[in-house]
Amino acid sequence: MRQYRAMVAVGDSFTEGMCDDLRPDGHYRGWADRVADALAAEQPGFRYANLAVRGKLIGQIRAEQVGPAAATDADLVTLAGGLNDVLRPGCDVAEVERRLGECAAELLAEGRTVVLFTSTDPTRRMAGSARLLPAILRMKGFVEGVVRDNPGRAVLVDLFSAPVFDDRRLWAEDRLHLSPEGHRRVALAVLEALGRPVGEDWRAPLAEPDTRTRAEKVRADVRWIGTHVGPWIGRRLRGRSSGDGRPPKRAELLPYGNRSGN
């Protein structure tokens, strides 16, 4: 099992860690932070940076995050991006694949381990998402190909094939971002992909059934459309992003102690 000295996370809100678990420092504690916690417990002096910023498209990730990540001496990098592009009508999937491939190629240099992800399947939890499935499946095949072409260096975390992510309780109210339990599950998936014993099956269904009535689910759907879908469409129409002007939450590769209790 390879021991890692330093980790850099790049991407969008998935990796930034947006959920309803806001920490005292004003940042969210997502799956990448949880992975860093676990690796820091193994390796004295472990360092961690999280360059991910919500709302970023793959071109922005390529331009703003990949170079700084590659310039560090981190031996582990996580790369997730492209879904924000896919969510937008008229997405050029071939261009997204090209840019994602460039990101992976640069980060794979110097003997780093690079963790890549397949998207979850949104069609069973989010109304109107069936139109996204062809692009998501195409991106899934592309990422699998990158991992296949780089054995031992690129590591795959396959979230698409885990039906547990159909459970809305693994998602925040906006249904685009993970809940704390969702982030915990993804962290376990990453650690397992890196060869760590995780002690539980992250793919297992939640122990307690979802007891909400149909009426409660309908009310939640209505609230979701008014609270989250409308503002998201408004930002797209104005050419704005939730991450505009926002810096990374942990821009420097600095020592990181185990902070699971914070």
N, C-alpha and C positions, 0 to 999 in steps of 0.2 A: 504494500500500500504506500503510494507516494505521499510524502509529507510536504506541505506547502508552506512557504515562508511569507507570501504576500498575495493578496487578491485584489483585483480591480473589477468592479461591476459597471457595465455600460448598457445603456438602453433608454427606455421611456418609463412611464408610470409603473409598469409591472415590476421593474427592477428598483425604481426609487422606493417603492414599498407602500404606495397609497392604500389606505384602509381606514378603519375607524379607531386605530390604536395610535393616537397621537402621543408622543413622548414629551417629557418635561422640557426637552431642548427645542421643541417646536417641529420635530421631524417624526415621520412615521417609522415604525419598526417592521420592516418587510422581510421577505424570505432571504434576501442577500445578507441582511444584518444577522439573521439567525444562523446562516451558514458561517459567517465570519466568527460568530460566537463559538461555534463548535470547533472550528479550525484553530482559533486562538487558544482554546483549552488544550489542544494537542501540542502546540508549537510556541515556546517562549519567544517573545519578540515579534510575534505575528503582526503584519501590517495590513491595512484595509483602506480602500478608497471606493466611493460610490459616486460615479460621474453621471448617473442616469438622471434625466429630467423629464417630468410629465409632458405629454403632448408631442414629443419629438418624433419627426418622421425619419425614415432610414437615411435619407440624404443628410439630415442634420446630425444624426448620430455619427455618420461617417466623417463629416466635416469638423465636428466639435469635440467628439469624445474619443474616437479610435486612435488618433495620433497621440494625444496625451497619455492614453492607456499604454500604447505600444512603447512610448518613451520611458516608461518606468521599468524597474527590474522585477515586476511581479511575475511569478511563475504560474499563476492561475488567473484567468480572465473569464467572466461570464458575459455572453452576448445574446441579447434578445431585442428584436426590433422588426419593424415592418407591418405590425398589425394596425397601427394608426394609419398607415398608407392604405391598407386593404379596406378599412372602414369607410374611406372616402370614395364616392361614386367616380367612375372613370379611372380607377387606379391602373397604372401600367405595371402589371405584375412582373413582366420580364425585367423592367428597370429596377424594381425592388429587389429581385433576385440578384441582378448584377451588382448593386450596391452592397447588399448583404454579403455576397461572395467576396467583394473587395475588403469588407470589414474583417471577415473571417481569415482571409489570406494574410492580411497585415498582422493580425493578432496571433496567428499561429507561428509566426517567425520566432526565432530565438528559443525554441524548445518549450514554449509555454503550453500548458493545458488550456483549452478553450471549451467552455460549456455552452452548448446551444440547446434551443428548446423548440418543440412543436407546440402550436397554439392548442388550447382547449377547443372543444367543439361547442359553439354557442347555440346551436340550433334547437336544443331541447330546453333551454332556460331563458332565451331572449327572443321576444316576438320580432318578426321581420328580419331575422338574421340568416334565413336560408340563402339569400342572394350572395352572402359572403362565402359560402361553403366551397364553391369551386376554387376560389383564390386561396383559401386556407389549405385545402388539400394539395394544391400545387406547391404552396410554400412548404408544406410538410414534406413533400417529396424532395424538394430542393435541399432542405436542411439535412434530411437523412442522407442525401448524396454527398454533402460536404463531410459529414461524419464518416461515411463509408470510404471516402477518398483520403482520409487522414487518420488511419487507425492508430490508436494509442495516444493521439494528440488531441483530437476533437472528441468530445463526450456528449452524448445525446440524453436529454431529459424529455421523455415522451409523455406529454400531458394529454395529447389528443386521445390516446387510447385508454384513459382512466375515467370510467363513467362516474366516479365519485364527484367530479367537477360539474356534473349535471345538477347537483344539489345546490339550490340557491343560497343555502346557508354558508357555503364556502365563498360567497361573493358579497361585496358591499351593496348597499341599497341601490347604487347606480348600475349594478350588474356588469360593469366594465372592469372594476377593480376588485381584487380579492379581499375577503374578510381576514381578520387575524388567523382564523382556523385555516383558510385557504393558503395564506402565506406560510403557515407552519407546515402544511402538507407539501408545498413546493420545496421548502427547505429540506425536508426529509428526502424528497425525490432527488435533489441535487447531491446531498451527502451520500445517498445510496449509489448514484451514478459514479461518484468519486471513490467508491469502494469502502465507504464507512458502514459499519453495522449500525442500523438506526433503531432497532428494538421494536418496531411496529410496522405494520403494513400501511403505508400512506395511501394506498389505493382502496382501502377498505371503506365501506359505507359508514356514515356516522351512526353511532350506537343508537341514538334516539330517533324515531321516525319524525317526519315533518307533520305536525298535527294541525296545521292551519286549515281552516275550512275553505271551500271554493270561494265563498263570498270574501273572505279575508285576502285570498290570492288576487281576486279581481280588483279589490280596493288598492292592493299593493301595485298592481299593474297601472292603474290610473294615476296613482301618486308618482310612480316612476316616470311616466310620460311627461307629467307636468313639471316635476322637479328636476329631472336630469336630461330627458331627450330634447325638450325645448331649448334649454340653454346651450346644449351641445350643438344643435343645428344653428342657433344664433351665432355662435363663435365661428362656425364654418362659413356662414354667409358674410361675416365681417372680415374673414381672413385672419382670425385671431386664434391663439392657442393658449391653453391653460398654463403652459410653461414659458410663455413669452417673458423675457427679462429675469427668469428665475435661475439662480446659480445652483450647481450640484450641492447636495447636502453634505458631502464629504469629499471635497475636491482634491485633497492631498493624500498620498499614501503614507499614513502615519501609524505608529503602534496602536494596537487595538486589543484591550483586555477583554475578558469574558464579561459581557454586560447583560446577561439574560435576566438578572434581577432588577434591572433599572426600568 
